[in-house]
Amino acid sequence: MSKYDDIINTVWPPQEADLSHPRMPASQRAKIFLPFAALTGYEKALEETLQEEIQSMEEKTSEL
């Protein structure tokens, strides 16, 4: 008997609904992940880069 025999042939998702724990609607599940920010500081860095590029372009046009 191997270590995972109890779960190897488990059917997923379960065929019978678990009435003691009803499923959450998809709209509610999506809300769980809203506060997640994988790239913290990305927006600020993007804004800084944009400002630098705008300033650089303005300097180039004023030289012409």
N, C-alpha and C positions, 0 to 999 in steps of 0.2 A: 504494500500500500504506500503510495507516494504522499508527499507532504500536502498536495493540493487536490486530492481526490474528492474532497467534499464540495469543491467549487468548480471543478473542471467541466462538468456537464450541466452547470446551472444555466437555465434559460433566462436571457435578459432581453428586453424588459420582462418582468414577471407577467404571466398570462392572467393572473387574478389581481384585481385592484385591491390595494391595502386600504380598507375603509377607515382604519384607525389613523391613517396619515394621508389625507387627500392631497392630490397633486396641486402644485402651485400653478396658476395660469402663466402663460408665456410672458404676458405684459409685466407681471410682478417679478418674474425671474430676471428679466432684463434690467430692472431697477437695481438689482443687487450689484451689478458691475459698473454702474454709472460713476461712482466716485473714484474708480481705479484710474490712475494716471501712470502709464508705463514709463513715460519720459518726463520726469519732473525737471522743470527749468527749461524745457524745450521752447515754450512760447516766448519766454523772456529772451532767450538767445536768438530766436528768430526775429523778434522785434528789434533787437540791437543790431543785428546784421542788416536788416532792412534800412534802419536809420543811417548806418554807415554807408550803404550803397547810394541812398538818396543824396547824402552829403557829398559823396565822391562825384556823382553825376552833376550836381549843382556846381561844383568847383570846375569840372571840365567844361561845362557850358559857359561859365563866366570867363574862362580863358579865351574862348573863341571870339 
